[in-house]
Amino acid sequence: MFIVLDTNVLVSALWSEGSKPSAIVSATVTNHFKICYDYRILEEYRSVLSRPKFNFDKWQVDWLLEQLTLSGISVIAKPLPDVRFTDESDRKFYEVAKFCNATLITGNIRHYPEDKCISTVADFYSSHLAT
């Protein structure tokens, strides 16, 4: 199964070991899911996760991004200019998800257009990881 992770999922995963976001990221790193990304997403991941306010260790950020890139698929997504976003920085995640026919997992579903490919962390966890 192909997925795209909004940056807020990675932040939550690093903040809360054992949480639903952490379980999703762990399942991705262990190849249970295949993450899709592009250069824009990787740049945002690194930029956000490196912010001083989060206080994540550099080695944590480097290790996580290395694992995601090694286990994932890098793409060049087709632009979707006709889709409206209140926050244009979210567009890249949606474009990659649509290009890869992937599920976009986010903690901020209201930032995206209504689309069956978009899932909340809780819904995705319940559907694919809950035992």
DOFISE-445550 format. One line per 3 residues: their letters; for each residue x, y, z of N, C-alpha, C. Coordinates in Angstrom, 3 decimals. Layout:
BEGIN
A) X,Y,Z,X,Y,Z,X,Y,Z | ...
END
This chain:
BEGIN
MFI) 0.832,-1.169,0.000,0.000,0.000,0.000,0.885,1.244,0.000 | 0.567,2.178,-0.870,1.302,3.434,-0.949,0.664,4.472,-0.033 | 1.510,5.213,0.678,1.037,6.291,1.545,1.897,7.531,1.349
VLD) 1.338,8.669,1.728,2.058,9.936,1.825,1.801,10.450,3.232 | 2.848,10.861,3.912,2.722,11.353,5.281,2.873,12.866,5.332 | 1.856,13.519,5.835,1.953,14.947,6.093,3.009,15.140,7.181
TNV) 3.671,16.256,7.158,4.749,16.521,8.110,4.278,16.434,9.556 | 3.039,16.813,9.819,2.559,16.777,11.197,2.521,15.356,11.758 | 2.432,14.355,10.896,2.474,12.962,11.349,3.879,12.627,11.860
LVS) 4.900,13.086,11.159,6.275,12.840,11.593,6.586,13.567,12.899 | 6.122,14.797,13.014,6.338,15.549,14.250,5.699,14.802,15.424 | 4.460,14.388,15.245,3.759,13.667,16.314,4.436,12.343,16.641
ALW) 4.941,11.671,15.627,5.622,10.388,15.837,6.882,10.569,16.679 | 7.652,11.611,16.393,8.877,11.857,17.152,8.578,12.347,18.568 | 7.485,13.072,18.726,7.103,13.563,20.044,6.614,12.458,20.960
SEG) 5.872,11.539,20.402,5.146,10.567,21.231,5.417,9.133,20.799 | 6.463,8.557,21.335,6.769,7.161,21.053,5.599,6.296,21.524 | 5.191,5.353,20.700,4.077,4.479,21.045,2.717,5.017,20.625
SKP) 2.685,6.198,20.045,1.430,6.802,19.599,1.004,6.228,18.247 | -0.190,6.570,17.811,-0.667,6.129,16.498,0.234,6.657,15.374 | 0.622,7.940,15.393,1.554,8.401,14.357,2.874,7.624,14.385
SAI) 3.373,7.338,15.582,4.614,6.584,15.707,4.461,5.180,15.121 | 3.334,4.550,15.353,3.088,3.212,14.805,3.032,3.240,13.279 | 2.429,4.279,12.726,2.353,4.411,11.264,3.749,4.607,10.676
VSA) 4.535,5.477,11.290,5.899,5.716,10.803,6.733,4.444,10.947 | 6.619,3.750,12.052,7.358,2.494,12.239,6.977,1.468,11.184 | 5.693,1.361,10.892,5.235,0.418,9.866,5.757,0.808,8.482
TVT) 5.963,2.082,8.282,6.513,2.560,7.008,8.002,2.224,6.912 | 8.727,2.485,7.978,10.168,2.215,7.997,10.450,0.720,7.828 | 9.548,-0.119,8.319,9.733,-1.577,8.214,9.066,-2.155,6.966
NHF) 8.710,-1.294,6.042,8.169,-1.683,4.730,6.784,-2.316,4.765 | 6.031,-2.093,5.812,4.635,-2.532,5.831,3.834,-1.678,4.855 | 4.215,-0.405,4.774,3.646,0.538,3.803,4.805,1.130,3.014
KIC) 4.521,1.580,1.812,5.533,2.206,0.962,5.222,3.698,0.896 | 6.128,4.519,1.437,5.921,5.959,1.429,6.330,6.541,0.081 | 5.530,7.465,-0.402,5.844,8.210,-1.629,6.170,9.642,-1.220
YDY) 7.146,10.224,-1.902,7.573,11.580,-1.568,8.209,12.203,-2.803 | 8.387,13.505,-2.751,9.179,14.192,-3.772,10.144,15.129,-3.058 | 10.958,15.814,-3.821,11.979,16.668,-3.223,11.365,17.766,-2.353
RIL) 10.163,18.244,-2.721,9.518,19.308,-1.943,9.121,18.796,-0.560 | 8.621,17.583,-0.523,8.216,16.982,0.747,9.437,16.751,1.626 | 10.503,16.207,1.055,11.716,15.978,1.854,12.278,17.279,2.403
EEY) 12.248,18.334,1.596,12.718,19.636,2.073,11.879,20.127,3.240 | 10.557,19.950,3.149,9.704,20.380,4.259,9.949,19.527,5.500 | 10.045,18.220,5.318,10.331,17.349,6.469,11.574,17.840,7.204
RSV) 12.666,18.017,6.469,13.924,18.412,7.104,13.797,19.793,7.762 | 13.193,20.732,7.059,13.060,22.088,7.583,12.227,22.115,8.866 | 11.086,21.462,8.853,10.199,21.492,10.014,10.796,20.707,11.177
LSR) 11.280,19.506,10.915,11.814,18.677,11.989,13.081,19.263,12.609 | 13.745,20.166,11.908,14.965,20.797,12.416,14.695,22.097,13.169 | 13.446,22.496,13.270,13.132,23.744,13.979,13.508,23.631,15.454
PKF) 14.147,24.664,15.978,14.556,24.641,17.392,13.399,24.393,18.361 | 12.193,24.851,18.019,11.071,24.706,18.955,10.717,23.242,19.221 | 11.057,22.351,18.289,10.769,20.931,18.501,11.870,20.236,19.293
NFD) 13.075,20.770,19.209,14.201,20.237,19.978,14.493,18.756,19.691 | 14.261,18.334,18.449,14.619,16.964,18.072,16.118,16.912,17.841 | 16.734,15.830,18.245,18.161,15.659,17.982,18.392,15.535,16.483
KWQ) 19.489,16.110,16.015,19.815,16.049,14.591,19.914,14.605,14.110 | 20.488,13.729,14.928,20.629,12.332,14.522,19.270,11.666,14.347 | 18.261,12.063,15.166,16.912,11.508,15.017,16.323,11.892,13.672
VDW) 16.437,13.158,13.349,15.891,13.663,12.091,16.614,13.010,10.919 | 17.943,12.981,10.971,18.720,12.373,9.890,18.376,10.898,9.719 | 18.290,10.168,10.828,17.986,8.735,10.770,16.598,8.503,10.178
LLE) 15.603,9.253,10.647,14.239,9.074,10.161,14.145,9.363,8.669 | 14.709,10.468,8.238,14.632,10.821,6.818,15.387,9.817,5.954 | 16.508,9.320,6.446,17.241,8.296,5.702,16.395,7.027,5.566
QLT) 15.757,6.612,6.650,14.922,5.402,6.598,13.748,5.572,5.640 | 13.118,6.735,5.681,11.974,6.977,4.797,12.395,6.993,3.332 | 13.534,7.616,3.047,13.972,7.659,1.652,14.438,6.284,1.167
LSG) 15.056,5.499,2.038,15.501,4.159,1.643,14.329,3.211,1.405 | 13.270,3.374,2.179,12.140,2.454,2.056,11.040,2.994,1.155 | 11.186,4.226,0.699,10.117,4.857,-0.072,10.390,4.979,-1.546
ISV) 9.506,5.720,-2.199,9.580,5.945,-3.636,9.606,7.447,-3.890 | 10.653,7.903,-4.553,10.759,9.300,-4.940,10.085,9.489,-6.297 | 9.223,10.498,-6.394,8.487,10.732,-7.635,8.578,12.202,-8.033
IAK) 8.184,12.465,-9.237,7.954,13.832,-9.705,6.481,13.874,-10.066 | 5.690,14.440,-9.178,4.238,14.414,-9.321,3.749,15.434,-10.337 | 2.664,15.079,-10.972,2.002,15.977,-11.916,1.326,17.100,-11.120
PLP) 1.539,18.345,-11.512,0.865,19.457,-10.826,-0.650,19.375,-10.999 | -1.358,19.782,-9.973,-2.818,19.827,-10.001,-3.260,21.266,-9.727 | -3.109,22.146,-10.723,-3.357,23.570,-10.492,-4.821,23.926,-10.244
DVR) -5.754,23.069,-10.625,-7.169,23.394,-10.483,-7.733,23.089,-9.105 | -6.936,22.484,-8.250,-7.392,22.155,-6.892,-7.027,23.315,-5.974 | -8.015,23.794,-5.205,-7.790,24.939,-4.312,-7.312,24.476,-2.934
FTD) -6.373,25.252,-2.377,-5.851,25.004,-1.035,-5.850,26.304,-0.254 | -6.241,26.235,1.002,-6.144,27.420,1.846,-4.692,27.663,2.224 | -3.917,26.593,2.315,-2.485,26.687,2.590,-1.750,25.975,1.458
ESD) -1.153,26.738,0.589,-0.488,26.176,-0.589,0.631,25.189,-0.242 | 1.162,25.282,0.967,2.237,24.357,1.338,1.736,22.917,1.463 | 0.423,22.727,1.511,-0.142,21.377,1.581,-0.309,20.735,0.202
RKF) -0.253,21.539,-0.827,-0.496,21.051,-2.198,0.434,19.888,-2.575 | 1.696,19.968,-2.230,2.669,18.947,-2.641,2.288,17.558,-2.144 | 1.772,17.473,-0.933,1.384,16.178,-0.375,0.217,15.579,-1.161
YEV) -0.733,16.407,-1.485,-1.897,15.965,-2.250,-1.489,15.550,-3.671 | -0.643,16.350,-4.297,-0.195,16.019,-5.656,0.539,14.681,-5.689 | 1.412,14.438,-4.721,2.146,13.172,-4.677,1.178,12.016,-4.396
AKF) 0.239,12.212,-3.491,-0.733,11.156,-3.184,-1.551,10.799,-4.424 | -2.009,11.790,-5.133,-2.815,11.525,-6.343,-1.957,10.852,-7.418 | -0.732,11.309,-7.579,0.167,10.745,-8.584,0.453,9.274,-8.310
CNA) 0.607,8.918,-7.034,0.964,7.549,-6.641,-0.248,6.677,-6.316 | -1.438,7.253,-6.420,-2.642,6.532,-6.006,-2.468,6.046,-4.564 | -2.021,6.963,-3.723,-1.673,6.664,-2.337,-2.686,7.283,-1.380
TLI) -2.664,6.797,-0.155,-3.442,7.412,0.917,-2.596,8.502,1.552 | -3.145,9.691,1.648,-2.495,10.813,2.313,-2.962,10.824,3.766 | -2.020,10.678,4.679,-2.338,10.618,6.105,-1.932,11.935,6.747
TGN) -2.885,12.543,7.453,-2.651,13.852,8.034,-3.375,14.017,9.360 | -2.862,14.900,10.169,-3.552,15.301,11.387,-4.433,16.512,11.153 | -4.363,17.089,9.960,-5.120,18.298,9.622,-5.951,18.083,8.368
IRH) -6.923,17.213,8.437,-7.715,16.855,7.258,-8.443,18.062,6.658 | -8.765,19.046,7.483,-9.492,20.219,6.985,-8.636,21.087,6.056 | -7.325,20.856,6.031,-6.443,21.613,5.139,-6.506,21.124,3.697
YPE) -7.176,20.007,3.478,-7.183,19.379,2.163,-8.581,19.353,1.570 | -8.650,19.201,0.238,-9.971,19.059,-0.383,-10.612,17.743,0.056 | -11.912,17.688,-0.014,-12.597,16.442,0.320,-12.267,15.415,-0.753
DKC) -11.634,14.319,-0.323,-11.192,13.293,-1.262,-11.020,11.993,-0.484 | -11.459,10.902,-1.044,-11.384,9.606,-0.357,-9.944,9.137,-0.151 | -8.976,9.748,-0.833,-7.574,9.344,-0.657,-6.954,9.943,0.601
IST) -7.673,10.835,1.270,-7.135,11.510,2.453,-7.714,10.870,3.709 | -6.838,10.601,4.669,-7.251,9.937,5.893,-6.641,10.627,7.107 | -7.397,10.611,8.194,-6.827,11.063,9.458,-5.915,9.963,9.992
VAD) -5.053,10.331,10.893,-4.174,9.359,11.539,-5.011,8.280,12.221 | -6.008,8.703,12.983,-6.834,7.750,13.736,-7.562,6.772,12.818 | -8.142,7.287,11.746,-8.876,6.414,10.819,-7.938,5.430,10.126
FYS) -6.781,5.915,9.693,-5.828,5.034,9.015,-5.329,3.965,9.978 | -5.001,4.359,11.178,-4.527,3.415,12.186,-5.588,2.344,12.443 | -6.815,2.770,12.658,-7.898,1.817,12.927,-8.124,0.848,11.783
SHL) -7.998,1.329,10.567,-8.241,0.490,9.387,-7.091,-0.437,9.046 | -5.847,-0.044,9.377,-4.695,-0.789,8.875,-3.718,-1.310,9.916 | -3.816,-0.833,11.159,-2.829,-1.261,12.148,-3.419,-1.758,13.462
AT) -4.638,-1.384,13.758,-5.242,-1.789,15.028,-5.438,-3.299,15.044 | -5.178,-3.900,16.184,-5.352,-5.357,16.280,-6.621,-5.730,16.989
END
